Every structure is written in C-alpha cells, then in structure tokens.
Amino acid sequence: MTHVSCMEIDSPIGPLVLGAADGKLCRVEFGTWAAAAPKLQKWSERWLQTGLWRPEETGALAEAADQLRHYFAGRRTGFELPLDMRGTAFQQKVWQALCRIPYGAVCSYKDIGEAIGSAKAVRAVGGANNRNPIPVIVPCHRVIGAGGALVGYGGGLDVKTRLLRLEGWSPD
C-alpha cells in the first residue's frame, strides 16, 4: 500500500473524513480534512506505514458514505462494510464487543470489560473506546458511564447525544 484513499462527507453531526486502505474502511474522523489531516497522517504512519492520503472516491469509500447517509436518515440500523481496524490485541477485543451492542441500546464500560473477560479493566476499555478508528460505524457512542451518564466521546457529548437519540435511546 502506498497511500490511504479519503473523502470528506457532510453529515447531520458535521463533516466526516473517511479513509480506506486496500479496499477496506480504516478511518472515520470527525471534522474536515484540513483540521484532521495531521492526526490522520500520524495515525497512518504508525498503523499503515504511510502518511500519504489521496482524495479519491473508491468503492469502499462510496459504499461507506452511502451507508452512513442511510443511517443518518433513519433507514439503516447496522453497517455491512469491510473494515481494517488497526490497534492492539486488547483494543481489537473492545472494538469487536462494541460491534455487538444492538442499535438503540447502550452499555457501560464495565459491561464491555465483562464481555471480553476483563471485568476490572474499565479504564483500559475506556482508552480503547477512545481510540476507536471507525466511530459511528463501530458504535463507541453506545457506551455510557456505569450510572447512566453520557461520558466522553471523540466527537463531543453533543454528537454522542444526537447519535443515541437518532437510534431512539433516551436517558429517561
């Protein structure tokens, strides 16, 4: 691989940058390309051994953009995309557990820890959740604090609230 293909899309939660490598979605980043570029280049140098991102609409990116549009329109409750999730073995376990949280449901960091056999690793689960390279599609927004509080989200708590409400969840 010599580069990561990318495209920027508009969404109800603001602009998103999508990245794909070797035909698989590898990143979703909140914000514009201009704002996200340094972070994305650093990430890809570490995990993909390239800092080169090229704007181009590949099949993987077009499909991801289409599925995201349907999700935001309330016409899709899950995603069917080839993903390339780069991270540690522990992070991989957390991200796989996130994908099992049903649409419209929430769970706690402790619940995720228990699901992966690390019940006491609540802080490590939070760290892995925070490093999810494909938010929205890998639904880290569905993880809340043990007391039901909406805590931490890379896109901001207002975005987390909007995503959960889109899915029909309410704290009441």
Solvent accessible surface area in square Angstrom, and as a share of the most:
residue,aa,sasa,rsa
1,M,95,0.42
2,T,104,0.60
3,H,37,0.16
4,V,0,0.00
5,S,9,0.06
6,C,6,0.03
7,M,36,0.16
8,E,81,0.36
9,I,12,0.06
10,D,123,0.64
11,S,20,0.13
12,P,74,0.46
13,I,21,0.11
14,G,26,0.25
15,P,44,0.28
16,L,0,0.00
17,V,2,0.01
18,L,0,0.00
19,G,0,0.00
20,A,4,0.03
21,A,3,0.02
22,D,111,0.58
23,G,50,0.48
24,K,91,0.39
25,L,1,0.01
26,C,0,0.00
27,R,18,0.07
28,V,1,0.00
29,E,18,0.08
30,F,40,0.17
31,G,23,0.22
32,T,51,0.30
33,W,75,0.26
34,A,88,0.68
35,A,80,0.62
36,A,7,0.05
37,A,15,0.12
38,P,93,0.59
39,K,119,0.50
40,L,0,0.00
41,Q,65,0.29
42,K,153,0.65
43,W,29,0.10
44,S,0,0.00
45,E,102,0.46
46,R,159,0.58
47,W,53,0.19
48,L,5,0.03
49,Q,141,0.63
50,T,15,0.09
51,G,22,0.21
52,L,95,0.47
53,W,15,0.05
54,R,107,0.39
55,P,110,0.69
56,E,59,0.26
57,E,121,0.54
58,T,44,0.25
59,G,60,0.57
60,A,16,0.12
61,L,0,0.00
62,A,33,0.26
63,E,76,0.34
64,A,0,0.00
65,A,0,0.00
66,D,55,0.29
67,Q,6,0.03
68,L,0,0.00
69,R,123,0.45
70,H,58,0.26
71,Y,1,0.00
72,F,23,0.10
73,A,56,0.43
74,G,47,0.45
75,R,162,0.59
76,R,60,0.22
77,T,83,0.48
78,G,34,0.32
79,F,41,0.17
80,E,139,0.62
81,L,26,0.13
82,P,71,0.45
83,L,55,0.28
84,D,22,0.12
85,M,32,0.14
86,R,78,0.28
87,G,16,0.16
88,T,63,0.37
89,A,79,0.62
90,F,62,0.26
91,Q,23,0.10
92,Q,49,0.22
93,K,105,0.45
94,V,0,0.00
95,W,6,0.02
96,Q,103,0.46
97,A,3,0.02
98,L,0,0.00
99,C,70,0.42
100,R,149,0.54
101,I,13,0.06
102,P,88,0.55
103,Y,66,0.25
104,G,23,0.23
105,A,34,0.26
106,V,39,0.22
107,C,24,0.14
108,S,14,0.09
109,Y,30,0.12
110,K,103,0.44
111,D,65,0.33
112,I,4,0.02
113,G,0,0.00
114,E,90,0.40
115,A,66,0.51
116,I,25,0.13
117,G,70,0.68
118,S,35,0.22
119,A,44,0.34
120,K,195,0.83
121,A,26,0.21
122,V,58,0.34
123,R,219,0.80
124,A,51,0.39
125,V,1,0.00
126,G,21,0.20
127,G,22,0.21
128,A,3,0.02
129,N,12,0.06
130,N,107,0.55
131,R,143,0.52
132,N,11,0.06
133,P,1,0.01
134,I,0,0.00
135,P,11,0.07
136,V,1,0.00
137,I,12,0.06
138,V,1,0.00
139,P,6,0.04
140,C,7,0.04
141,H,0,0.00
142,R,15,0.05
143,V,0,0.00
144,I,14,0.07
145,G,12,0.11
146,A,97,0.76
147,G,83,0.80
148,G,32,0.31
149,A,56,0.43
150,L,43,0.21
151,V,59,0.34
152,G,53,0.51
153,Y,28,0.10
154,G,65,0.63
155,G,20,0.19
156,G,26,0.25
157,L,83,0.41
158,D,97,0.50
159,V,13,0.08
160,K,0,0.00
161,T,28,0.16
162,R,124,0.45
163,L,1,0.00
164,L,0,0.00
165,R,154,0.56
166,L,61,0.31
167,E,10,0.05
168,G,66,0.63
169,W,42,0.15
170,S,59,0.38
171,P,81,0.51
172,D,167,0.86
